[in-house]
């Protein structure tokens, strides 16, 4: 029943342009059910976006420092949701 879905994960497995990991699972589920979704939603499909670290490494610091450093902050999430609006 949602118009958009945004996933949040601590890394982009396979790179930023990849749809593996959680984003891939969500995208795959939407694709597997595209006919049913389109029928129930008058032909429109939910949009999908993702937020994740653009770097393959992590830090040994508090989570908020890691989130801000690697693109997982509240501002990053809001930007992803706003882009789908």
N, C-alpha and C positions, 0 to 999 in steps of 0.2 A: 503494500500500500504506500510505500515511500516513492518520492520522485527522484531521489538520488541516494547513493550509498558511498561513503568515504571510508576506506580502510586505513588503519594506523598500524604500522609494524616497525620494528627496530632495525630493519635493513631491507634493501631492495635486492633480493636474491637474483643474481644474473644481471644486475645493473638497473639504473633508474628507468630505462625504457622497457624493462621486463615485466611481465604479468605473472610471475611465479609467486610462491608464498601465499599469504592470506589474500592479497588482491587477486591472484590467479584463481584461487578457490571460489571467491565471490563471483568473478567474471565468468568462470566456467559454469557455475550454477545458474547464473542469469542466461547464459547461452544455451544451456541444456533445456531450459524452460521457456525459451523465447516465444514459441507459438502460444503457449498457455498465458504467459504474461501479456503478450500483445492483445490477445482476445479479451482478457479481463480488464485491460487498461485502455480500451478503445484505440488500440494501435500504437500507443506510446510505451516506451520502455524506460525503466529507471536509468539514470546516468550513473556512471561509476568514476570515482577518483581515488587517489591513494596518497598517503603521507608516509614517508619513510626516510631513513637515513640515506643520504647520498654518499656515504662513506662506509667502507666495509670494516671499520674498526670501532672499538668502543673505548671509553675512558673508565678509570677507577675513581669515579667521583659520584656525587649525589645525582640522583636521576634528573632533577631539573636542570643541572648543568649539562648533562649529556643530551637531554632533549633540546635545549637551546643551541648547543654546539652543532648537533647533527640534523637539525631541521625537523624536530618532533615537538616543537613548542605549541602552546595554545594558538599563537598567531599563525603558525603554519597550518594548523587544523582549520582555523577560521578561514584562512585564505583558500584552502582546498574546497571547503563547503561553499564559500561565496562564488568561487569560479563555476560551480555547478548550478548556481541559482539563476 
